[in-house]
């Protein structure tokens, strides 16, 4: 799939992997990139991208990715101005790390991971990405229907691609019962949507980044990173977000990559 002249939507674009992907797609020739985030910092990122380009192409959209109306409005805007988006990278994500069960030393009572936190992580990391993906598929399907086109044929070329942001946490990391659950679930969502969406010429895949130099990872603290992460990584450093963005671009362009790609920098967890 050639992204030259295509429209893309990236959530979580104010920082981290989402921001790096937005820059990558813009520099690789995308016609327009919607930068979606709940933080106003996304306005600054859009300006940075547009300052680099000959023609402004970054559209900043501020809102909650779990909001159905906001999602529809984002797609409505991009479809009206540029036609159906061909790429969706729903990169927005959160963590609410805590051991699943921890015994209080003073009371002797077991404290269970708060269900409210689990549901919040579920909404942001799993439900939202899946629905942003389905919105892309729906817009492409509607566009094809309007053109009188039925089942997709290989001679047409790929019509759209969704790249979900998984994580090495999908294999299990202590303290991340909610986060790991959502990232593992994305594998099943991508596999199912991929089988259905190919009818419309849309591919779905998952990338599993290792510990990347993002605000989310930096929030763990430098001492934790040096003690619990770097010694178990072959590169002995955090992954640069641009390295993950480059891998995502490869996944978008190479139609044979329809499953999962592990970009973990050789990370091997403790038992």
N, C-alpha and C positions, 0 to 999 in steps of 0.2 A: 504494500500500500504506500503510495506516494502522498505525503502530506502537503506538497506544494499546492497552495491555493485553497486548502481545506480549512474548515473551521473546527476549533477544539474548545472543550470546556474542562477546566481543572479546578477542583475544589481543594480547600486548604492551601490556597495559593499565596497567602501572606507570608509564609515562612517555610523552612525545611524543604522536604522533598517536593511538595506542591509548587513552591516558588521556583525551584530548580527546573521542574518539568515545564513550567510556563515559559521560562527563559529559553529552554532547549527547543521547544516547539516554535517559538517566535523566530529564533535564529535559524531554524531549519526550513523556514519558508511557509509557515502556516499563514493563511489569509487573515485570520482573526483568532484570538484566544480570549475566552471569558475567564477572568480570574475571580474565583468565588471564595469568599471567606467572611466570617462574622467580625473580623478585626478590620478597623479602618486602615491598618497598615497596608492592606491590599491596594489602596489608592497610590501609595508610594511605590509599590512594586510595579504597578501598571505604568506609572510615569517613567520609571527607570527603563522599562522595556521600550516604551514608545520613543524615549530619547535616543535609543540605540538604532531604531528602525528608520528607514527613509519615509515610511508611511505609518502613522499610528495604527496599531492593530490590537492593542490590549484593551479589553473592556472590563473594568472593575465592577464587581457585583457584591454588595455587602448584605449579608443575611445569614440565617440559620439553615444549614444544609438539611436539617431534619424537618423543615417547614415545607409542606407540600406545595403551598401556593407560591412560595419563593422559588422553588424548583421550576415550576411551570412558567413563571414570569421570566426566569433566566433563559429558558429554552425559547419562549415566545420572542424575546428580544433578539436572540442570536438567529433564529429562523427567519425573522422578518428582515433583518439587515444583511444576512449572509447566506441564508439557506440552511438546511438541516446540518447540524454539527456532525462531523465524521469521526471525531475522536473524543472520548471521555475518560479522564483519569480522576476518579473520585478519591483524592488523597487526604481529605480531612479526617482527623482521628484524634482520640483522647485516651488517656490512661487514668485509672483510679486504682492504683496498685495497693494491695493489702493481702496478707495471707488469708486463704479461704477459711481456715479455722485456727484460732489462736487462743490459748488458755491464759486468762488473766492471772498473773502471779499472786495478786493480793486476794482476789475473791475465789480463785480456783474454778471459775466458771469459763466455759468455752464461748468465745466471741466469734460469731459467724459473719462472713463478708456481707456488708449491707446490700440488700436486694435492690435498693434504689440506685446504688452505684452501678450494679450489674446492668440494670435496665437502661441507664443513661449511656453506658459504654456500648451496649447492644444497639441502641438507636443511632448513635453517631458512627460507629465503626462497621456495622453490618447492614442495618435496615436502610440507612441513608445511601451508602454506596450502591447497593443493589437497585434502589429506586431511581437514582441518577442514571444508572446503566439502562434500566428499563425505559426511562424517558427517552434516551438516545435511540434505542431500538424502535420505540413507538413513532418517533418523529421521522425516522428513515422509512419505516413501513408505510406511514401515511403519505409521505412524499412519493414513494414508488406506486402506491395505489392510485394516487392522483394522476400519475403519468401513464396509468394503464399497464403497469408492469407487475407480473406475478412472481412466481418462484425465481429466486436469484440464480443466475447462470455464471459459471467461472469466467466466461468471456467478457463479462461486464466489469470485472475487477472488484476488489473488496470495497464495500460501501461504507463500512464503519468498523471501529475497533474500540473496545473497552479494556483498559488495563486496571485491574484492582490492585491495591497496595496491601499485600499480606504482611507477613513478618516471620522471622525465625522463631518468634514466640508461639507460632502455631504448633510447634513441636513440644511446647510446654516449658514454662519458666516459672519458678516459685514466685509467688506474690502477684501473678498476673492471670488469675483464673478467668476474669471477665475479658481482658484484652486478648489472651490466647484463644479463648473460645470464639471470639468474633473473627479473628484472623484465620482460624482453621475453617470456620463456616464459610468464608469467602471462597474457599476451594470448591465446595459443593455448589455454591451459587454460580460461580463462573462456569463450571462444567455443565450445569443444567442450562443456563442461559445460552451458552455457546451452541449447544445442540439445537435449541429452538431458534436462535437468532440468525443462524446461518441461512435459514429460509429467505431472510431479507438481505443476506450478504454481510452480516455483522459478526465479527470475531470477538471472543472474550478470553482473557488470560490473566494470570496472577503473577506478580513479582513479589518475592519474599526478601526484603532487605534485611541485612544484619544491623548491628548497632551503628547508626548513622549520626553524623554531627548535626543534630537538630536541637531546637529548644527543648523538645520532649526528653531527649537523652541527656542533654546537659543538665536538666533539672535533677537528675540522679546525684549530681555532685561529682567533682573531680576525683575525690578520694575513692568513691565507689567505682567509678569508671576505671581508674588505674588498678584497683584491687580485684574487681570481679569481672571486668570485660576485656581489657587489653591483653592480659596474660593468656587468654584463651582464644585470641584472634591471631591468625597467621601473619597478618599485616602489622600487628602490634599498634594499630591506630584505628580511630573511628573512620567510617566510610564517608567520603565527601558526598553531599547531596547531588552534586553534578555527576558523580559516577553512577548513581541510581537513575538519574534523569537520562543519561546516555543509554543505559540498559533498557529503559522504558521506550526510548525512541527506536532502538533495535527491535523490540517486541512489536511495536506498531508497524514498522516497515516490513518485517519478515513474516509473511503470512503463514509460514510453516510452524511458527511458534504459537501453539494454541493451548498449551497447558500451563505449566508453572516454571518460573525461572528463579533460582536461588542466587541472590547476590549478597552472600553472607561474609565475604572476606575471610573465608576459612575459619569461621567461628565454631568452636567445639565446646559445648557447655559441660559444666561439672556434672557428675552423676547425682 
